[in-house]
């Protein structure tokens, strides 16, 4: 299991997806203070955002992606199933990233619409970059799994 390089890629992918929700995704800079947007909630001066209801199911995308990466890891004997999980994981991570971007955009529009708050800027933090950096490791893992599958198929043809 550990002698294959895709296992290392999947381990790195799992760690990245596991720790991503604990870091801030976006920071909104206001004159009064800062608001951090995380997958687990918001931190900072959120008393000005009484009208914003934080969706509690945001963390679901992260949990599903971590569970599928663990499924990829434990199914090391079934390469075709690993490849299917990898392709599905592309979709899940993309949906999670898009949803987080949409929610941060909606929060930015809400902050802009408030008249007693001055919006200074928005910066993406490590939670965003951890989620985006999981794509190359997923690509490398899928490519290595495909190479192993092709190698086994070619050896079966020789028998």
Backbone as CSV, one residue per row, in Angstrom:
resi,resn,N_x,N_y,N_z,CA_x,CA_y,CA_z,C_x,C_y,C_z
1,UNK,0.824,-1.189,0.000,0.000,0.000,0.000,0.869,1.255,0.000
2,UNK,1.800,1.377,0.950,2.604,2.594,1.034,3.726,2.627,0.018
3,UNK,3.996,1.512,-0.657,5.067,1.520,-1.643,4.637,2.196,-2.938
4,UNK,3.356,2.454,-3.088,2.872,3.111,-4.296,2.814,4.617,-4.066
5,UNK,3.215,5.372,-5.076,3.306,6.829,-4.936,1.934,7.475,-4.810
6,UNK,0.906,6.849,-5.418,-0.418,7.458,-5.329,-0.948,7.435,-3.898
7,UNK,-0.477,6.519,-3.076,-0.884,6.510,-1.680,-0.381,7.755,-0.966
8,UNK,0.827,8.159,-1.274,1.367,9.390,-0.684,0.562,10.599,-1.152
9,UNK,0.230,10.626,-2.439,-0.579,11.735,-2.964,-1.951,11.774,-2.304
10,UNK,-2.557,10.620,-2.113,-3.887,10.575,-1.499,-3.803,10.959,-0.023
11,UNK,-2.729,10.568,0.661,-2.552,10.991,2.056,-2.424,12.506,2.167
12,UNK,-1.646,13.106,1.284,-1.502,14.567,1.293,-2.840,15.226,0.978
13,UNK,-3.561,14.676,0.007,-4.878,15.192,-0.356,-5.833,15.126,0.830
14,UNK,-5.831,14.015,1.544,-6.720,13.852,2.687,-6.386,14.847,3.792
15,UNK,-5.110,15.045,4.049,-4.703,16.004,5.083,-5.108,17.424,4.686
16,UNK,-4.899,17.783,3.422,-5.284,19.125,2.957,-6.789,19.352,3.095
17,UNK,-7.573,18.360,2.699,-9.023,18.505,2.777,-9.516,18.475,4.224
18,UNK,-8.798,17.773,5.098,-9.219,17.699,6.493,-8.961,19.005,7.235
19,UNK,-7.819,19.645,6.977,-7.493,20.857,7.737,-8.039,22.130,7.106
20,UNK,-8.508,22.069,5.874,-9.001,23.276,5.191,-10.169,23.965,5.903
21,UNK,-11.161,23.268,6.448,-12.264,23.996,7.085,-11.890,24.713,8.380
22,UNK,-10.757,24.371,8.967,-10.379,24.992,10.225,-9.667,26.330,10.036
23,UNK,-9.307,26.641,8.808,-8.667,27.920,8.509,-9.671,28.826,7.805
24,UNK,-9.426,30.121,7.893,-10.362,31.065,7.285,-10.276,31.004,5.765
25,UNK,-11.434,31.085,5.135,-11.534,31.053,3.691,-11.332,32.456,3.122
26,UNK,-12.005,33.414,3.705,-11.954,34.799,3.242,-11.949,35.730,4.444
27,UNK,-11.263,36.842,4.304,-11.299,37.878,5.324,-11.840,39.146,4.697
28,UNK,-12.836,39.703,5.351,-13.413,40.972,4.910,-12.889,42.063,5.820
29,UNK,-12.193,43.021,5.233,-11.611,44.118,5.994,-12.591,45.276,6.014
30,UNK,-12.960,45.680,7.196,-13.849,46.822,7.397,-13.110,47.864,8.209
31,UNK,-13.635,49.080,8.218,-13.008,50.102,9.051,-13.181,49.785,10.524
32,UNK,-14.274,49.137,10.873,-14.552,48.826,12.273,-13.802,47.587,12.758
33,UNK,-13.369,46.724,11.849,-12.698,45.491,12.235,-12.673,44.520,11.070
34,UNK,-12.431,43.270,11.368,-12.346,42.245,10.338,-13.383,41.157,10.589
35,UNK,-13.834,40.553,9.505,-14.739,39.408,9.579,-14.075,38.266,8.834
36,UNK,-13.920,37.137,9.507,-13.351,35.937,8.891,-14.482,34.998,8.514
37,UNK,-14.450,34.523,7.287,-15.452,33.593,6.783,-14.822,32.208,6.719
38,UNK,-15.281,31.287,7.559,-14.782,29.926,7.617,-15.893,28.974,7.182
39,UNK,-15.535,27.742,6.945,-16.548,26.738,6.621,-17.352,26.362,7.857
40,UNK,-16.774,26.580,9.027,-17.461,26.237,10.267,-18.225,27.403,10.871
41,UNK,-18.126,28.564,10.303,-18.830,29.731,10.810,-18.065,31.005,10.507
42,UNK,-18.497,32.076,11.139,-17.838,33.363,10.945,-17.258,33.824,12.272
43,UNK,-16.124,34.513,12.192,-15.487,35.071,13.378,-15.252,36.550,13.139
44,UNK,-15.203,37.272,14.212,-14.935,38.696,14.106,-16.121,39.497,14.584
45,UNK,-16.231,40.709,14.078,-17.306,41.614,14.466,-18.553,41.296,13.637
46,UNK,-19.270,40.262,14.041,-20.436,39.841,13.258,-21.730,40.451,13.779
47,UNK,-21.641,41.344,14.730,-22.859,41.988,15.217,-23.447,42.911,14.158
48,UNK,-22.624,43.362,13.227,-23.139,44.227,12.166,-23.856,43.424,11.098
49,UNK,-23.692,42.121,11.119,-24.310,41.266,10.105,-25.461,40.447,10.681
50,UNK,-26.374,41.096,11.351,-27.503,40.372,11.937,-28.420,39.787,10.883
51,UNK,-28.440,40.376,9.684,-29.350,39.902,8.641,-28.777,38.721,7.858
52,UNK,-27.490,38.411,8.035,-26.876,37.299,7.309,-27.034,36.015,8.118
53,UNK,-27.674,35.044,7.507,-27.844,33.739,8.149,-26.778,32.816,7.575
54,UNK,-25.876,32.362,8.427,-24.808,31.483,7.966,-25.376,30.100,7.700
55,UNK,-25.155,29.570,6.496,-25.666,28.224,6.205,-24.867,27.172,6.984
56,UNK,-25.585,26.372,7.744,-24.937,25.383,8.604,-24.428,24.178,7.820
57,UNK,-24.867,24.000,6.598,-24.486,22.824,5.822,-23.279,23.082,4.922
58,UNK,-22.567,24.154,5.129,-21.377,24.466,4.334,-20.291,23.413,4.567
59,UNK,-20.205,22.921,5.779,-19.167,21.956,6.141,-19.399,20.599,5.472
60,UNK,-20.588,20.355,4.950,-20.925,19.064,4.353,-20.019,18.730,3.174
61,UNK,-19.721,19.697,2.338,-18.842,19.459,1.191,-17.453,19.007,1.618
62,UNK,-16.956,19.626,2.691,-15.648,19.229,3.205,-15.685,17.808,3.773
63,UNK,-16.733,17.494,4.519,-16.838,16.163,5.118,-16.970,15.073,4.058
64,UNK,-17.751,15.341,3.024,-17.914,14.362,1.950,-16.610,14.185,1.185
65,UNK,-15.893,15.266,0.940,-14.626,15.148,0.207,-13.582,14.389,1.027
66,UNK,-13.535,14.621,2.329,-12.595,13.872,3.173,-12.963,12.396,3.202
67,UNK,-14.264,12.102,3.270,-14.672,10.696,3.301,-14.350,9.991,1.988
68,UNK,-14.510,10.670,0.863,-14.164,10.043,-0.411,-12.650,9.883,-0.575
69,UNK,-11.872,10.805,-0.038,-10.425,10.636,-0.122,-9.967,9.478,0.765
70,UNK,-10.617,9.270,1.898,-10.302,8.117,2.739,-10.721,6.825,2.041
71,UNK,-11.868,6.853,1.354,-12.288,5.683,0.574,-11.286,5.374,-0.532
72,UNK,-10.739,6.404,-1.154,-9.692,6.183,-2.154,-8.467,5.529,-1.527
73,UNK,-8.162,5.921,-0.321,-6.979,5.407,0.358,-7.132,3.944,0.758
74,UNK,-8.284,3.572,1.260,-8.453,2.204,1.751,-8.765,1.205,0.639
75,UNK,-9.178,1.661,-0.514,-9.467,0.772,-1.639,-8.264,0.653,-2.554
76,UNK,-7.104,0.457,-1.980,-5.883,0.415,-2.790,-5.783,-0.840,-3.637
77,UNK,-6.543,-1.881,-3.317,-6.492,-3.100,-4.127,-7.426,-3.033,-5.327
78,UNK,-8.355,-2.104,-5.307,-9.337,-1.976,-6.387,-9.091,-0.652,-7.110
79,UNK,-8.230,-0.719,-8.111,-7.798,0.499,-8.803,-8.932,1.148,-9.584
80,UNK,-9.824,0.373,-10.170,-10.921,0.975,-10.934,-11.865,1.738,-10.006
81,UNK,-12.084,1.213,-8.818,-12.927,1.912,-7.848,-12.220,3.180,-7.353
82,UNK,-10.911,3.097,-7.176,-10.149,4.282,-6.783,-10.266,5.376,-7.829
83,UNK,-10.204,5.002,-9.093,-10.313,6.002,-10.161,-11.701,6.629,-10.182
84,UNK,-12.737,5.834,-9.944,-14.097,6.392,-9.892,-14.236,7.360,-8.724
85,UNK,-13.695,6.989,-7.573,-13.737,7.899,-6.428,-12.960,9.180,-6.714
86,UNK,-11.857,9.061,-7.419,-11.067,10.235,-7.771,-11.814,11.185,-8.697
87,UNK,-12.507,10.615,-9.681,-13.291,11.461,-10.586,-14.450,12.127,-9.863
88,UNK,-15.066,11.389,-8.960,-16.158,11.965,-8.179,-15.635,13.032,-7.216
89,UNK,-14.432,12.829,-6.734,-13.832,13.800,-5.822,-13.529,15.124,-6.521
90,UNK,-13.163,15.069,-7.801,-13.023,16.313,-8.574,-14.313,17.126,-8.521
91,UNK,-15.420,16.455,-8.750,-16.720,17.126,-8.758,-17.065,17.680,-7.377
92,UNK,-16.851,16.900,-6.348,-17.208,17.328,-4.993,-16.369,18.526,-4.555
93,UNK,-15.075,18.482,-4.814,-14.215,19.606,-4.423,-14.563,20.853,-5.229
94,UNK,-14.874,20.680,-6.509,-15.265,21.828,-7.340,-16.554,22.457,-6.845
95,UNK,-17.526,21.629,-6.503,-18.793,22.154,-5.990,-18.578,22.866,-4.661
96,UNK,-17.762,22.285,-3.799,-17.478,22.913,-2.507,-16.781,24.258,-2.694
97,UNK,-15.811,24.300,-3.590,-15.101,25.555,-3.850,-16.043,26.605,-4.430
98,UNK,-16.855,26.215,-5.388,-17.810,27.163,-5.977,-18.805,27.655,-4.947
99,UNK,-19.278,26.749,-4.099,-20.249,27.157,-3.092,-19.627,28.135,-2.095
100,UNK,-18.405,27.878,-1.686,-17.750,28.795,-0.759,-17.505,30.159,-1.403
101,UNK,-17.136,30.168,-2.683,-16.946,31.440,-3.389,-18.259,32.204,-3.520
102,UNK,-19.342,31.489,-3.810,-20.650,32.137,-3.933,-21.089,32.715,-2.594
103,UNK,-20.904,31.944,-1.522,-21.290,32.442,-0.200,-20.455,33.646,0.224
104,UNK,-19.157,33.633,-0.089,-18.335,34.794,0.264,-18.717,36.011,-0.587
105,UNK,-19.104,35.768,-1.837,-19.571,36.872,-2.683,-20.882,37.445,-2.148
106,UNK,-21.795,36.573,-1.714,-23.050,37.046,-1.137,-22.811,37.843,0.139
107,UNK,-21.867,37.389,0.947,-21.536,38.118,2.171,-20.911,39.472,1.851
108,UNK,-20.076,39.528,0.806,-19.478,40.801,0.387,-20.558,41.768,-0.082
109,UNK,-21.525,41.260,-0.849,-22.622,42.121,-1.303,-23.462,42.609,-0.138
110,UNK,-23.660,41.777,0.865,-24.409,42.200,2.040,-23.662,43.285,2.800
111,UNK,-22.351,43.123,2.927,-21.545,44.146,3.621,-21.564,45.447,2.830
112,UNK,-21.504,45.360,1.500,-21.561,46.567,0.671,-22.894,47.282,0.806
113,UNK,-23.964,46.532,1.015,-25.293,47.154,1.080,-25.560,47.831,2.420
114,UNK,-24.796,47.506,3.445,-24.989,48.157,4.742,-24.478,49.590,4.676
115,UNK,-25.242,50.493,5.223,-24.855,51.891,5.101,-23.984,52.387,6.248
116,UNK,-23.989,51.724,7.388,-23.173,52.189,8.503,-21.811,51.497,8.554
117,UNK,-21.488,50.665,7.542,-20.232,49.917,7.509,-19.454,50.315,6.263
118,UNK,-18.164,50.581,6.436,-17.304,50.931,5.314,-16.453,49.711,4.970
119,UNK,-16.652,49.193,3.765,-15.920,48.016,3.284,-14.592,48.456,2.701
120,UNK,-13.495,47.886,3.206,-12.154,48.260,2.751,-11.645,47.289,1.704
121,UNK,-11.771,45.992,1.958,-11.260,45.014,1.005,-11.553,43.589,1.435
122,UNK,-11.227,42.692,0.534,-11.443,41.273,0.771,-10.178,40.526,0.367
123,UNK,-9.721,39.618,1.223,-8.553,38.808,0.902,-8.882,37.339,1.148
124,UNK,-8.343,36.499,0.287,-8.511,35.060,0.458,-7.380,34.539,1.329
125,UNK,-7.727,33.639,2.209,-6.753,33.139,3.179,-6.407,31.689,2.902
126,UNK,-5.746,31.067,3.855,-5.167,29.746,3.661,-6.228,28.662,3.444
127,UNK,-7.423,28.833,3.961,-8.482,27.853,3.729,-8.837,27.728,2.256
128,UNK,-8.826,28.843,1.555,-9.062,28.842,0.114,-7.928,28.143,-0.616
129,UNK,-6.699,28.464,-0.247,-5.545,27.907,-0.940,-5.350,26.425,-0.639
130,UNK,-5.738,25.982,0.557,-5.677,24.547,0.860,-6.663,23.770,-0.001
131,UNK,-7.838,24.339,-0.200,-8.846,23.672,-1.025,-8.411,23.625,-2.484
132,UNK,-7.833,24.711,-2.973,-7.373,24.749,-4.359,-6.143,23.857,-4.550
133,UNK,-5.265,23.803,-3.548,-4.053,23.003,-3.696,-4.312,21.508,-3.624
134,UNK,-5.515,21.106,-3.307,-5.834,19.679,-3.311,-6.008,19.149,-4.734
135,UNK,-6.306,20.006,-5.701,-6.495,19.570,-7.086,-5.239,18.943,-7.706
136,UNK,-4.047,19.546,-7.566,-2.874,18.895,-8.165,-2.567,17.526,-7.576
137,UNK,-2.763,17.369,-6.271,-2.511,16.068,-5.669,-3.539,15.029,-6.110
138,UNK,-4.769,15.465,-6.301,-5.782,14.552,-6.827,-5.460,14.165,-8.262
139,UNK,-4.983,15.112,-9.046,-4.582,14.815,-10.420,-3.428,13.827,-10.458
140,UNK,-2.409,14.058,-9.625,-1.256,13.162,-9.598,-1.648,11.757,-9.132
141,UNK,-2.534,11.683,-8.151,-2.980,10.370,-7.668,-3.750,9.631,-8.755
142,UNK,-4.656,10.331,-9.435,-5.432,9.686,-10.499,-4.536,9.242,-11.645
143,UNK,-3.553,10.043,-11.971,-2.635,9.676,-13.045,-1.811,8.446,-12.676
144,UNK,-1.354,8.374,-11.444,-0.579,7.212,-11.002,-1.435,5.951,-10.942
145,UNK,-2.673,6.089,-10.515,-3.588,4.944,-10.490,-3.841,4.454,-11.906
146,UNK,-4.013,5.379,-12.826,-4.234,5.008,-14.238,-3.016,4.279,-14.806
147,UNK,-1.808,4.735,-14.467,-0.591,4.059,-14.936,-0.518,2.634,-14.391
148,UNK,-0.844,2.454,-13.114,-0.842,1.112,-12.538,-1.868,0.209,-13.217
149,UNK,-3.028,0.754,-13.473,-4.088,-0.027,-14.129,-3.664,-0.422,-15.540
150,UNK,-3.061,0.494,-16.262,-2.576,0.174,-17.613,-1.466,-0.875,-17.578
151,UNK,-0.599,-0.809,-16.586,0.472,-1.787,-16.447,-0.087,-3.180,-16.171
152,UNK,-1.055,-3.273,-15.304,-1.656,-4.565,-14.990,-2.400,-5.122,-16.202
153,UNK,-3.087,-4.262,-16.937,-3.793,-4.726,-18.138,-2.816,-5.228,-19.198
154,UNK,-1.679,-4.552,-19.356,-0.701,-4.993,-20.346,-0.065,-6.309,-19.949
155,UNK,0.146,-6.531,-18.665,0.685,-7.806,-18.208,-0.325,-8.930,-18.352
156,UNK,-1.608,-8.616,-18.199,-2.636,-9.634,-18.415,-2.720,-10.051,-19.861
157,UNK,-2.429,-9.139,-20.781,-2.454,-9.489,-22.198,-1.299,-10.427,-22.547
158,UNK,-0.201,-10.301,-21.835,0.957,-11.154,-22.119,0.774,-12.592,-21.615
159,UNK,-0.103,-12.787,-20.667,-0.297,-14.136,-20.101,-1.030,-15.032,-21.017
